[in-house]
C-alpha cells in the first residue's frame, strides 16, 4: 500500500497487532490497541526529518466499546485500505 493514496478521514484496517510502545499517554505500555482487522480512521500522515522516506500514519482505531480510541502512530506497512480476509 502506498501511503500517499490515503486521505485524512479514510477508513483503514490494522494488518498486524498494534501495541503501545510507550508513546500513547495514559495507556499501559504494551497494551493492545488494535488487533489485525480492526478498523480505524486516518487522522494525519507525515514523516520524521531523520527518515523522510518512512511514512508515518496517525490513526484512531475503533475500540471494543465502539468508540474511537487514542491516536496511534503506525507505519504504512502496518495498515491496509481494505478489510482483511
N, CA, C and O atoms as a CHARMM CRD file, in Angstrom:
* protein
*
  340
    1    1 UNK  N      0.84000  -1.17600   0.00000 PROA 1      0.00000
    2    1 UNK  CA     0.00000   0.00000   0.00000 PROA 1      0.00000
    3    1 UNK  C      0.87900   1.23000   0.00000 PROA 1      0.00000
    4    1 UNK  O      1.87000   1.29800   0.72700 PROA 1      0.00000
    5    2 UNK  N      0.52600   2.16800  -0.78900 PROA 2      0.00000
    6    2 UNK  CA     1.26100   3.42200  -0.82900 PROA 2      0.00000
    7    2 UNK  C      0.51600   4.45300   0.00000 PROA 2      0.00000
    8    2 UNK  O     -0.63500   4.77600  -0.29600 PROA 2      0.00000
    9    3 UNK  N      1.15500   4.96600   1.02500 PROA 3      0.00000
   10    3 UNK  CA     0.50900   5.90300   1.93900 PROA 3      0.00000
   11    3 UNK  C     -0.03500   7.14800   1.24900 PROA 3      0.00000
   12    3 UNK  O     -1.06500   7.66000   1.68600 PROA 3      0.00000
   13    4 UNK  N      0.61100   7.67700   0.17300 PROA 4      0.00000
   14    4 UNK  CA     0.05200   8.87000  -0.46300 PROA 4      0.00000
   15    4 UNK  C     -1.34600   8.66300  -1.03700 PROA 4      0.00000
   16    4 UNK  O     -2.05400   9.63700  -1.29300 PROA 4      0.00000
   17    5 UNK  N     -1.76000   7.39900  -1.24600 PROA 5      0.00000
   18    5 UNK  CA    -3.10800   7.12800  -1.73600 PROA 5      0.00000
   19    5 UNK  C     -4.16000   7.47100  -0.68500 PROA 5      0.00000
   20    5 UNK  O     -5.32000   7.70500  -1.02500 PROA 5      0.00000
   21    6 UNK  N     -3.77700   7.50200   0.55800 PROA 6      0.00000
   22    6 UNK  CA    -4.71200   7.74200   1.65600 PROA 6      0.00000
   23    6 UNK  C     -4.95800   9.22800   1.85900 PROA 6      0.00000
   24    6 UNK  O     -4.08800  10.06600   1.62100 PROA 6      0.00000
   25    7 UNK  N     -6.18300   9.52900   2.31200 PROA 7      0.00000
   26    7 UNK  CA    -6.53800  10.90500   2.66700 PROA 7      0.00000
   27    7 UNK  C     -7.02100  10.91400   4.11500 PROA 7      0.00000
   28    7 UNK  O     -7.55200   9.91800   4.60600 PROA 7      0.00000
   29    8 UNK  N     -6.83600  12.02800   4.78300 PROA 8      0.00000
   30    8 UNK  CA    -7.34300  12.15800   6.14700 PROA 8      0.00000
   31    8 UNK  C     -8.83500  11.84600   6.15300 PROA 8      0.00000
   32    8 UNK  O     -9.58300  12.32100   5.29900 PROA 8      0.00000
   33    9 UNK  N     -9.25400  11.04700   7.12100 PROA 9      0.00000
   34    9 UNK  CA   -10.65000  10.64700   7.23600 PROA 9      0.00000
   35    9 UNK  C    -10.96000   9.30200   6.60200 PROA 9      0.00000
   36    9 UNK  O    -12.04800   8.76300   6.80200 PROA 9      0.00000
   37   10 UNK  N    -10.00900   8.74400   5.83200 PROA 10     0.00000
   38   10 UNK  CA   -10.22200   7.43500   5.21100 PROA 10     0.00000
   39   10 UNK  C    -10.27300   6.32900   6.26300 PROA 10     0.00000
   40   10 UNK  O     -9.58900   6.38900   7.28500 PROA 10     0.00000
   41   11 UNK  N    -11.09500   5.32400   5.99000 PROA 11     0.00000
   42   11 UNK  CA   -11.10800   4.12700   6.83100 PROA 11     0.00000
   43   11 UNK  C     -9.87300   3.30100   6.49700 PROA 11     0.00000
   44   11 UNK  O     -9.51300   3.14500   5.33000 PROA 11     0.00000
   45   12 UNK  N     -9.23600   2.78000   7.52700 PROA 12     0.00000
   46   12 UNK  CA    -8.06600   1.90900   7.37300 PROA 12     0.00000
   47   12 UNK  C     -8.22900   0.72400   8.31600 PROA 12     0.00000
   48   12 UNK  O     -9.07900   0.73900   9.20700 PROA 12     0.00000
   49   13 UNK  N     -7.40700  -0.30100   8.11200 PROA 13     0.00000
   50   13 UNK  CA    -7.50000  -1.51600   8.90900 PROA 13     0.00000
   51   13 UNK  C     -6.11100  -1.94800   9.34400 PROA 13     0.00000
   52   13 UNK  O     -5.16100  -1.89100   8.56200 PROA 13     0.00000
   53   14 UNK  N     -5.99600  -2.37900  10.59400 PROA 14     0.00000
   54   14 UNK  CA    -4.71400  -2.87000  11.10600 PROA 14     0.00000
   55   14 UNK  C     -4.38400  -4.18900  10.42400 PROA 14     0.00000
   56   14 UNK  O     -5.22600  -5.08500  10.36100 PROA 14     0.00000
   57   15 UNK  N     -3.15800  -4.31400   9.91100 PROA 15     0.00000
   58   15 UNK  CA    -2.69700  -5.56900   9.30400 PROA 15     0.00000
   59   15 UNK  C     -2.01800  -6.45900  10.33400 PROA 15     0.00000
   60   15 UNK  O     -1.91900  -7.67100  10.14500 PROA 15     0.00000
   61   16 UNK  N     -1.55500  -5.86400  11.41200 PROA 16     0.00000
   62   16 UNK  CA    -0.83200  -6.56900  12.47200 PROA 16     0.00000
   63   16 UNK  C     -1.35600  -6.08400  13.81800 PROA 16     0.00000
   64   16 UNK  O     -2.10400  -5.10800  13.88000 PROA 16     0.00000
   65   17 UNK  N     -0.96600  -6.76200  14.89500 PROA 17     0.00000
   66   17 UNK  CA    -1.27900  -6.24700  16.23000 PROA 17     0.00000
   67   17 UNK  C     -0.58200  -4.90900  16.40900 PROA 17     0.00000
   68   17 UNK  O      0.60500  -4.77000  16.11300 PROA 17     0.00000
   69   18 UNK  N     -1.32900  -3.92900  16.89500 PROA 18     0.00000
   70   18 UNK  CA    -0.75900  -2.61800  17.20500 PROA 18     0.00000
   71   18 UNK  C     -0.76000  -2.50000  18.72300 PROA 18     0.00000
   72   18 UNK  O     -1.81300  -2.53500  19.35900 PROA 18     0.00000
   73   19 UNK  N      0.43000  -2.36000  19.29500 PROA 19     0.00000
   74   19 UNK  CA     0.58300  -2.26600  20.74800 PROA 19     0.00000
   75   19 UNK  C      1.21900  -0.93800  21.12200 PROA 19     0.00000
   76   19 UNK  O      1.94200  -0.33500  20.32900 PROA 19     0.00000
   77   20 UNK  N      0.94500  -0.49500  22.33000 PROA 20     0.00000
   78   20 UNK  CA     1.53100   0.75200  22.81400 PROA 20     0.00000
   79   20 UNK  C      3.01200   0.54600  23.10100 PROA 20     0.00000
   80   20 UNK  O      3.38600  -0.25100  23.96100 PROA 20     0.00000
   81   21 UNK  N      3.83200   1.26400  22.38100 PROA 21     0.00000
   82   21 UNK  CA     5.28100   1.19900  22.59700 PROA 21     0.00000
   83   21 UNK  C      5.72800   2.18500  23.67100 PROA 21     0.00000
   84   21 UNK  O      6.92300   2.40800  23.86900 PROA 21     0.00000
   85   22 UNK  N      4.75800   2.76700  24.35700 PROA 22     0.00000
   86   22 UNK  CA     5.05400   3.75100  25.39000 PROA 22     0.00000
   87   22 UNK  C      4.80100   5.17300  24.92500 PROA 22     0.00000
   88   22 UNK  O      4.92100   6.11700  25.70600 PROA 22     0.00000
   89   23 UNK  N      4.44900   5.33100  23.65000 PROA 23     0.00000
   90   23 UNK  CA     4.25000   6.67800  23.11300 PROA 23     0.00000
   91   23 UNK  C      2.81200   7.17500  23.23900 PROA 23     0.00000
   92   23 UNK  O      2.54300   8.34700  22.97400 PROA 23     0.00000
   93   24 UNK  N      1.88200   6.30300  23.64100 PROA 24     0.00000
   94   24 UNK  CA     0.48700   6.71600  23.81100 PROA 24     0.00000
   95   24 UNK  C      0.25900   7.01100  25.28900 PROA 24     0.00000
   96   24 UNK  O      0.27700   6.09900  26.11600 PROA 24     0.00000
   97   25 UNK  N      0.04200   8.28600  25.62500 PROA 25     0.00000
   98   25 UNK  CA    -0.12500   8.63700  27.04000 PROA 25     0.00000
   99   25 UNK  C     -1.39400   8.03200  27.64400 PROA 25     0.00000
  100   25 UNK  O     -2.38700   7.81200  26.95100 PROA 25     0.00000
  101   26 UNK  N     -1.33900   7.77700  28.91500 PROA 26     0.00000
  102   26 UNK  CA    -2.47000   7.26200  29.69500 PROA 26     0.00000
  103   26 UNK  C     -2.92700   5.87100  29.26000 PROA 26     0.00000
  104   26 UNK  O     -4.04400   5.45700  29.57100 PROA 26     0.00000
  105   27 UNK  N     -2.06400   5.15200  28.54300 PROA 27     0.00000
  106   27 UNK  CA    -2.33800   3.77000  28.14700 PROA 27     0.00000
  107   27 UNK  C     -1.13600   2.94600  28.57600 PROA 27     0.00000
  108   27 UNK  O      0.00900   3.32500  28.32800 PROA 27     0.00000
  109   28 UNK  N     -1.40100   1.81500  29.22100 PROA 28     0.00000
  110   28 UNK  CA    -0.33300   0.96000  29.72700 PROA 28     0.00000
  111   28 UNK  C      0.62200   0.53500  28.60600 PROA 28     0.00000
  112   28 UNK  O      0.19300   0.21900  27.49600 PROA 28     0.00000
  113   29 UNK  N      1.91500   0.53300  28.91300 PROA 29     0.00000
  114   29 UNK  CA     2.91700   0.09100  27.94100 PROA 29     0.00000
  115   29 UNK  C      2.60100  -1.33500  27.49700 PROA 29     0.00000
  116   29 UNK  O      2.24600  -2.17800  28.32100 PROA 29     0.00000
  117   30 UNK  N      2.72600  -1.60300  26.22400 PROA 30     0.00000
  118   30 UNK  CA     2.48900  -2.89200  25.57700 PROA 30     0.00000
  119   30 UNK  C      1.00500  -3.27500  25.51700 PROA 30     0.00000
  120   30 UNK  O      0.67700  -4.39600  25.12700 PROA 30     0.00000
  121   31 UNK  N      0.10900  -2.36300  25.89600 PROA 31     0.00000
  122   31 UNK  CA    -1.32600  -2.64600  25.80200 PROA 31     0.00000
  123   31 UNK  C     -1.72000  -2.81300  24.33500 PROA 31     0.00000
  124   31 UNK  O     -1.21400  -2.10400  23.46500 PROA 31     0.00000
  125   32 UNK  N     -2.61600  -3.74600  24.07100 PROA 32     0.00000
  126   32 UNK  CA    -3.11000  -3.97600  22.72000 PROA 32     0.00000
  127   32 UNK  C     -4.04000  -2.83000  22.33000 PROA 32     0.00000
  128   32 UNK  O     -5.04500  -2.58500  22.99700 PROA 32     0.00000
  129   33 UNK  N     -3.70500  -2.13600  21.25700 PROA 33     0.00000
  130   33 UNK  CA    -4.50300  -1.00900  20.77900 PROA 33     0.00000
  131   33 UNK  C     -5.39800  -1.40800  19.60900 PROA 33     0.00000
  132   33 UNK  O     -6.47600  -0.84300  19.42700 PROA 33     0.00000
  133   34 UNK  N     -4.94800  -2.38200  18.81700 PROA 34     0.00000
  134   34 UNK  CA    -5.74900  -2.85200  17.68300 PROA 34     0.00000
  135   34 UNK  C     -5.28200  -4.24600  17.28600 PROA 34     0.00000
  136   34 UNK  O     -4.08500  -4.49700  17.15100 PROA 34     0.00000
  137   35 UNK  N     -6.23200  -5.13900  17.10300 PROA 35     0.00000
  138   35 UNK  CA    -5.93700  -6.47600  16.58500 PROA 35     0.00000
  139   35 UNK  C     -5.95800  -6.41000  15.06200 PROA 35     0.00000
  140   35 UNK  O     -6.54400  -5.48500  14.49900 PROA 35     0.00000
  141   36 UNK  N     -5.33400  -7.36900  14.38400 PROA 36     0.00000
  142   36 UNK  CA    -5.42300  -7.38800  12.92700 PROA 36     0.00000
  143   36 UNK  C     -6.88700  -7.36500  12.48300 PROA 36     0.00000
  144   36 UNK  O     -7.71400  -8.11200  13.00600 PROA 36     0.00000
  145   37 UNK  N     -7.19200  -6.50700  11.52300 PROA 37     0.00000
  146   37 UNK  CA    -8.55400  -6.37100  11.02500 PROA 37     0.00000
  147   37 UNK  C     -9.34600  -5.25200  11.67200 PROA 37     0.00000
  148   37 UNK  O    -10.41200  -4.88800  11.17500 PROA 37     0.00000
  149   38 UNK  N     -8.84900  -4.69400  12.77300 PROA 38     0.00000
  150   38 UNK  CA    -9.56400  -3.61100  13.44600 PROA 38     0.00000
  151   38 UNK  C     -9.62600  -2.38500  12.54400 PROA 38     0.00000
  152   38 UNK  O     -8.61800  -1.96700  11.97400 PROA 38     0.00000
  153   39 UNK  N    -10.82000  -1.81700  12.42300 PROA 39     0.00000
  154   39 UNK  CA   -10.99500  -0.62200  11.60300 PROA 39     0.00000
  155   39 UNK  C    -10.57900   0.62200  12.38000 PROA 39     0.00000
  156   39 UNK  O    -10.76700   0.71700  13.59300 PROA 39     0.00000
  157   40 UNK  N    -10.01900   1.55100  11.65600 PROA 40     0.00000
  158   40 UNK  CA    -9.65500   2.83400  12.23400 PROA 40     0.00000
  159   40 UNK  C     -9.87700   3.93500  11.21700 PROA 40     0.00000
  160   40 UNK  O    -10.33600   3.68600  10.10300 PROA 40     0.00000
  161   41 UNK  N     -9.54600   5.15400  11.61000 PROA 41     0.00000
  162   41 UNK  CA    -9.66200   6.29300  10.71700 PROA 41     0.00000
  163   41 UNK  C     -8.32300   7.00500  10.66200 PROA 41     0.00000
  164   41 UNK  O     -7.70900   7.27400  11.69400 PROA 41     0.00000
  165   42 UNK  N     -7.87300   7.31000   9.44600 PROA 42     0.00000
  166   42 UNK  CA    -6.63500   8.05900   9.27900 PROA 42     0.00000
  167   42 UNK  C     -6.88000   9.50300   9.68800 PROA 42     0.00000
  168   42 UNK  O     -7.76700  10.16800   9.15300 PROA 42     0.00000
  169   43 UNK  N     -6.09600   9.97700  10.63100 PROA 43     0.00000
  170   43 UNK  CA    -6.21600  11.34900  11.11300 PROA 43     0.00000
  171   43 UNK  C     -5.24000  12.25700  10.37600 PROA 43     0.00000
  172   43 UNK  O     -5.59500  13.37000   9.98800 PROA 43     0.00000
  173   44 UNK  N     -4.00500  11.78200  10.18200 PROA 44     0.00000
  174   44 UNK  CA    -2.97700  12.58800   9.52800 PROA 44     0.00000
  175   44 UNK  C     -1.83800  11.67300   9.10300 PROA 44     0.00000
  176   44 UNK  O     -1.77100  10.51700   9.52200 PROA 44     0.00000
  177   45 UNK  N     -0.95300  12.18900   8.27900 PROA 45     0.00000
  178   45 UNK  CA     0.23800  11.43500   7.89400 PROA 45     0.00000
  179   45 UNK  C      1.41900  12.38500   7.81500 PROA 45     0.00000
  180   45 UNK  O      1.25600  13.59500   7.66000 PROA 45     0.00000
  181   46 UNK  N      2.60000  11.81900   7.92400 PROA 46     0.00000
  182   46 UNK  CA     3.81000  12.62900   7.87400 PROA 46     0.00000
  183   46 UNK  C      5.02800  11.74200   7.93800 PROA 46     0.00000
  184   46 UNK  O      4.96600  10.55800   7.60600 PROA 46     0.00000
  185   47 UNK  N      6.14200  12.31700   8.36800 PROA 47     0.00000
  186   47 UNK  CA     7.40300  11.59000   8.48100 PROA 47     0.00000
  187   47 UNK  C      8.30700  12.33600   9.44500 PROA 47     0.00000
  188   47 UNK  O      8.06400  13.49600   9.77600 PROA 47     0.00000
  189   48 UNK  N      9.34800  11.65800   9.88900 PROA 48     0.00000
  190   48 UNK  CA    10.37500  12.28600  10.71000 PROA 48     0.00000
  191   48 UNK  C     11.44200  12.85100   9.78500 PROA 48     0.00000
  192   48 UNK  O     11.73800  12.25600   8.74900 PROA 48     0.00000
  193   49 UNK  N     12.01700  13.98200  10.14200 PROA 49     0.00000
  194   49 UNK  CA    13.06900  14.57100   9.31200 PROA 49     0.00000
  195   49 UNK  C     14.22300  13.60900   9.09100 PROA 49     0.00000
  196   49 UNK  O     14.83400  13.60100   8.02300 PROA 49     0.00000
  197   50 UNK  N     14.52400  12.79600  10.10200 PROA 50     0.00000
  198   50 UNK  CA    15.64300  11.85900  10.00500 PROA 50     0.00000
  199   50 UNK  C     15.38300  10.73900   9.00200 PROA 50     0.00000
  200   50 UNK  O     16.32300  10.17800   8.43900 PROA 50     0.00000
  201   51 UNK  N     14.11400  10.41300   8.77800 PROA 51     0.00000
  202   51 UNK  CA    13.75500   9.31700   7.86600 PROA 51     0.00000
  203   51 UNK  C     12.59800   9.75200   6.95500 PROA 51     0.00000
  204   51 UNK  O     11.48100   9.25300   7.09700 PROA 51     0.00000
  205   52 UNK  N     12.85700  10.66800   6.03100 PROA 52     0.00000
  206   52 UNK  CA    11.76500  11.19700   5.20400 PROA 52     0.00000
  207   52 UNK  C     11.13200  10.16800   4.27100 PROA 52     0.00000
  208   52 UNK  O     10.02300  10.38800   3.78300 PROA 52     0.00000
  209   53 UNK  N     11.80800   9.05200   4.01300 PROA 53     0.00000
  210   53 UNK  CA    11.23800   8.01800   3.14400 PROA 53     0.00000
  211   53 UNK  C     10.26900   7.09500   3.87700 PROA 53     0.00000
  212   53 UNK  O      9.57500   6.30100   3.24100 PROA 53     0.00000
  213   54 UNK  N     10.21200   7.19000   5.20700 PROA 54     0.00000
  214   54 UNK  CA     9.33400   6.32500   6.01200 PROA 54     0.00000
  215   54 UNK  C      8.08000   7.09900   6.40700 PROA 54     0.00000
  216   54 UNK  O      8.13000   7.95400   7.29200 PROA 54     0.00000
  217   55 UNK  N      6.94900   6.80000   5.75100 PROA 55     0.00000
  218   55 UNK  CA     5.68900   7.45800   6.08000 PROA 55     0.00000
  219   55 UNK  C      5.18500   6.99300   7.43400 PROA 55     0.00000
  220   55 UNK  O      5.25700   5.80900   7.76300 PROA 55     0.00000
  221   56 UNK  N      4.67900   7.92600   8.20700 PROA 56     0.00000
  222   56 UNK  CA     4.02800   7.63200   9.48000 PROA 56     0.00000
  223   56 UNK  C      2.57000   8.03500   9.35700 PROA 56     0.00000
  224   56 UNK  O      2.25400   9.09000   8.80700 PROA 56     0.00000
  225   57 UNK  N      1.68300   7.19300   9.87000 PROA 57     0.00000
  226   57 UNK  CA     0.25000   7.44100   9.79500 PROA 57     0.00000
  227   57 UNK  C     -0.31500   7.56600  11.20000 PROA 57     0.00000
  228   57 UNK  O     -0.08700   6.70100  12.04500 PROA 57     0.00000
  229   58 UNK  N     -1.04600   8.63000  11.44800 PROA 58     0.00000
  230   58 UNK  CA    -1.71000   8.83400  12.73300 PROA 58     0.00000
  231   58 UNK  C     -3.13300   8.30600  12.59800 PROA 58     0.00000
  232   58 UNK  O     -3.92900   8.82500  11.81500 PROA 58     0.00000
  233   59 UNK  N     -3.44400   7.26500  13.37400 PROA 59     0.00000
  234   59 UNK  CA    -4.70600   6.54100  13.23100 PROA 59     0.00000
  235   59 UNK  C     -5.41400   6.46600  14.57800 PROA 59     0.00000
  236   59 UNK  O     -4.77600   6.34000  15.62400 PROA 59     0.00000
  237   60 UNK  N     -6.73500   6.54400  14.53900 PROA 60     0.00000
  238   60 UNK  CA    -7.56100   6.26000  15.70700 PROA 60     0.00000
  239   60 UNK  C     -8.37500   5.01300  15.37300 PROA 60     0.00000
  240   60 UNK  O     -9.17800   5.02000  14.44000 PROA 60     0.00000
  241   61 UNK  N     -8.16000   3.93800  16.14500 PROA 61     0.00000
  242   61 UNK  CA    -8.86300   2.67700  15.90900 PROA 61     0.00000
  243   61 UNK  C    -10.13600   2.61600  16.74700 PROA 61     0.00000
  244   61 UNK  O    -10.21700   3.20800  17.82300 PROA 61     0.00000
  245   62 UNK  N    -11.12800   1.89100  16.23400 PROA 62     0.00000
  246   62 UNK  CA   -12.37600   1.67700  16.96400 PROA 62     0.00000
  247   62 UNK  C    -12.09800   0.68200  18.08700 PROA 62     0.00000
  248   62 UNK  O    -11.55500  -0.39700  17.84900 PROA 62     0.00000
  249   63 UNK  N    -12.47300   1.05200  19.31000 PROA 63     0.00000
  250   63 UNK  CA   -12.26900   0.18900  20.47000 PROA 63     0.00000
  251   63 UNK  C    -13.37800  -0.83600  20.61900 PROA 63     0.00000
  252   63 UNK  O    -14.35900  -0.82000  19.87500 PROA 63     0.00000
  253   64 UNK  N    -13.21300  -1.72900  21.58700 PROA 64     0.00000
  254   64 UNK  CA   -14.22300  -2.76400  21.85000 PROA 64     0.00000
  255   64 UNK  C    -15.57300  -2.16700  22.20000 PROA 64     0.00000
  256   64 UNK  O    -16.61100  -2.79100  21.98000 PROA 64     0.00000
  257   65 UNK  N    -15.56000  -0.94500  22.75100 PROA 65     0.00000
  258   65 UNK  CA   -16.80300  -0.27800  23.13600 PROA 65     0.00000
  259   65 UNK  C    -17.45400   0.46100  21.97000 PROA 65     0.00000
  260   65 UNK  O    -18.50200   1.08300  22.14300 PROA 65     0.00000
  261   66 UNK  N    -16.84100   0.39800  20.77900 PROA 66     0.00000
  262   66 UNK  CA   -17.38400   1.07300  19.60700 PROA 66     0.00000
  263   66 UNK  C    -16.95700   2.51900  19.47400 PROA 66     0.00000
  264   66 UNK  O    -17.27000   3.17700  18.48200 PROA 66     0.00000
  265   67 UNK  N    -16.24600   3.01200  20.46500 PROA 67     0.00000
  266   67 UNK  CA   -15.76000   4.39600  20.44300 PROA 67     0.00000
  267   67 UNK  C    -14.37800   4.45600  19.80900 PROA 67     0.00000
  268   67 UNK  O    -13.62900   3.47900  19.82100 PROA 67     0.00000
  269   68 UNK  N    -14.05500   5.61200  19.25800 PROA 68     0.00000
  270   68 UNK  CA   -12.72200   5.80400  18.69800 PROA 68     0.00000
  271   68 UNK  C    -11.71300   5.85300  19.83600 PROA 68     0.00000
  272   68 UNK  O    -11.94200   6.50000  20.85800 PROA 68     0.00000
  273   69 UNK  N    -10.59400   5.16100  19.64500 PROA 69     0.00000
  274   69 UNK  CA    -9.55600   5.07400  20.66200 PROA 69     0.00000
  275   69 UNK  C     -8.53900   6.19400  20.54500 PROA 69     0.00000
  276   69 UNK  O     -8.73100   7.14700  19.78900 PROA 69     0.00000
  277   70 UNK  N     -7.45600   6.07200  21.29800 PROA 70     0.00000
  278   70 UNK  CA    -6.41600   7.10300  21.28800 PROA 70     0.00000
  279   70 UNK  C     -5.70500   7.15100  19.93100 PROA 70     0.00000
  280   70 UNK  O     -5.74000   6.19300  19.15900 PROA 70     0.00000
  281   71 UNK  N     -5.07100   8.27100  19.66800 PROA 71     0.00000
  282   71 UNK  CA    -4.29100   8.41800  18.44500 PROA 71     0.00000
  283   71 UNK  C     -3.03400   7.57400  18.53300 PROA 71     0.00000
  284   71 UNK  O     -2.32900   7.59700  19.54100 PROA 71     0.00000
  285   72 UNK  N     -2.75600   6.82600  17.46900 PROA 72     0.00000
  286   72 UNK  CA    -1.63500   5.89300  17.42500 PROA 72     0.00000
  287   72 UNK  C     -0.84200   6.15700  16.14800 PROA 72     0.00000
  288   72 UNK  O     -1.42000   6.28300  15.06900 PROA 72     0.00000
  289   73 UNK  N      0.46700   6.23900  16.27000 PROA 73     0.00000
  290   73 UNK  CA     1.31500   6.37500  15.08900 PROA 73     0.00000
  291   73 UNK  C      1.65100   4.98800  14.56100 PROA 73     0.00000
  292   73 UNK  O      2.14100   4.13500  15.30100 PROA 73     0.00000
  293   74 UNK  N      1.38300   4.76800  13.27600 PROA 74     0.00000
  294   74 UNK  CA     1.62200   3.47400  12.63800 PROA 74     0.00000
  295   74 UNK  C      2.51200   3.65800  11.41900 PROA 74     0.00000
  296   74 UNK  O      2.54800   4.72900  10.81300 PROA 74     0.00000
  297   75 UNK  N      3.22200   2.60500  11.07400 PROA 75     0.00000
  298   75 UNK  CA     3.96500   2.57000   9.82100 PROA 75     0.00000
  299   75 UNK  C      3.00100   2.19500   8.69900 PROA 75     0.00000
  300   75 UNK  O      2.02500   1.48200   8.93500 PROA 75     0.00000
  301   76 UNK  N      3.26300   2.66200   7.49800 PROA 76     0.00000
  302   76 UNK  CA     2.36800   2.39200   6.36900 PROA 76     0.00000
  303   76 UNK  C      2.16100   0.89700   6.15500 PROA 76     0.00000
  304   76 UNK  O      1.06600   0.46500   5.79600 PROA 76     0.00000
  305   77 UNK  N      3.21500   0.10200   6.37600 PROA 77     0.00000
  306   77 UNK  CA     3.08400  -1.34700   6.14400 PROA 77     0.00000
  307   77 UNK  C      2.24600  -2.04900   7.21600 PROA 77     0.00000
  308   77 UNK  O      1.93500  -3.23100   7.06900 PROA 77     0.00000
  309   78 UNK  N      1.87900  -1.35500   8.27800 PROA 78     0.00000
  310   78 UNK  CA     1.03600  -1.93700   9.32800 PROA 78     0.00000
  311   78 UNK  C     -0.45000  -1.71200   9.06100 PROA 78     0.00000
  312   78 UNK  O     -1.30100  -2.19800   9.80700 PROA 78     0.00000
  313   79 UNK  N     -0.76000  -0.96600   7.98300 PROA 79     0.00000
  314   79 UNK  CA    -2.12100  -0.52100   7.71200 PROA 79     0.00000
  315   79 UNK  C     -2.55100  -0.95500   6.31600 PROA 79     0.00000
  316   79 UNK  O     -1.75400  -0.95300   5.37800 PROA 79     0.00000
  317   80 UNK  N     -3.82400  -1.32800   6.19100 PROA 80     0.00000
  318   80 UNK  CA    -4.40500  -1.68200   4.89700 PROA 80     0.00000
  319   80 UNK  C     -5.59600  -0.77500   4.62400 PROA 80     0.00000
  320   80 UNK  O     -6.28800  -0.34200   5.54500 PROA 80     0.00000
  321   81 UNK  N     -5.82300  -0.49600   3.35000 PROA 81     0.00000
  322   81 UNK  CA    -7.02300   0.25500   2.98500 PROA 81     0.00000
  323   81 UNK  C     -8.23400  -0.66400   2.86600 PROA 81     0.00000
  324   81 UNK  O     -9.37400  -0.19800   2.86300 PROA 81     0.00000
  325   82 UNK  N     -7.98900  -1.96100   2.76900 PROA 82     0.00000
  326   82 UNK  CA    -9.05700  -2.94100   2.58600 PROA 82     0.00000
  327   82 UNK  C     -9.20100  -3.79300   3.84200 PROA 82     0.00000
  328   82 UNK  O     -8.21000  -4.08500   4.51000 PROA 82     0.00000
  329   83 UNK  N    -10.43200  -4.19500   4.16700 PROA 83     0.00000
  330   83 UNK  CA   -10.60600  -5.11900   5.29600 PROA 83     0.00000
  331   83 UNK  C     -9.81000  -6.39800   5.05700 PROA 83     0.00000
  332   83 UNK  O     -9.65200  -6.83300   3.91600 PROA 83     0.00000
  333   84 UNK  N     -9.31800  -6.99100   6.12200 PROA 84     0.00000
  334   84 UNK  CA    -8.57900  -8.24300   6.00000 PROA 84     0.00000
  335   84 UNK  C     -9.55200  -9.38800   5.77500 PROA 84     0.00000
  336   84 UNK  O    -10.68000  -9.35500   6.26800 PROA 84     0.00000
  337   85 UNK  N     -9.12800 -10.38600   5.04300 PROA 85     0.00000
  338   85 UNK  CA    -9.97900 -11.56500   4.78700 PROA 85     0.00000
  339   85 UNK  C    -10.01600 -12.46400   5.98300 PROA 85     0.00000
  340   85 UNK  O    -10.67900 -13.50100   5.95500 PROA 85     0.00000
